């Protein structure tokens, strides 16, 4: 069966994250093709998760074709286990690929495309993380970075407000680029920020006085305070003038890399650095894991703990006691 015979419009394929369907899915017929597309368009709302799962499933079916597993009914637990066993990715990547395969086949089973899930009994590699790998800045380094940003232009005011807000709210960059002007608002005597986090969560956090000052300065210079439903953090055109378009995550990353380099900070500094930096600074000043979890909108305090680097210097001090 060729791609032209698959009754799925290119637009639907694009929404699912594919430019073409896996051959095994196409061979399984119309019911399987639509069920496959529905899995990615109807059950996965987060774009990043959809893209990651699409890549995982594409690689799995390509591996199957390479190893002469051409039909959907030929995929059994041994096939899935062999794929996982021979996967060259790191343990977290392998576990994610297995999760994607398992969820897809669950969806095909409930849609009566196949009778059983061949990935159900397959186990992935063990992977236990007690300390996150996100690069962290010390509080004085973060302050150096913010203070190094010149604020004699709208771009400088925007960048300072964006980096500052990530530090003081522990927010992800995706939440920053999705903010609208009315997501910064007053309630009582305090200013608040409304963040649209992963999984469609709406998360509201009181605005730190420094972040409030940065945002007020940026909004005043940009003249967009009354454009309530428009993007808060906007891109600039070739003449360095603010546009009506929201910044993309890649725009923010390039900006962070540029600002960090100019301030003499590690090249590993990235957008997620400020989440870990803010949490660590908060805990060093007597904050609790439970409250840090609430500010960061984590489901579990164990996730928040991965960003806690307050014990790093203690560990180094103890190691230095080894007098040999």
Protein Blocks (a to p, Z undefined) as FASTA:
>chain_A
ZZklpccdfklmmmnopabdcfklmmnojklmmmmmmmmmmmmmblklmmmmmmmmmmmm
mmmmmnopabfklpcfklmmmmmmmpcbdfklmmmmmmmmmmmmmmmmmnomafbdfklm
pccdddddfbdfbdcddfklmmmmmmmpcckbfklmmmmmmmmmmmmnopafklmmmpcf
klpccehjbccdddddehhiacdddddfklmmmmmmmmmmnopmmmmmbcfbdcddfkop
acfbdcdfklmmmmmmmmmmmnopafkbcfklmmmmmmmmmmmnopafklmmmmnopabf
klmmmmpcklmmmmmmmmmmmcZZ
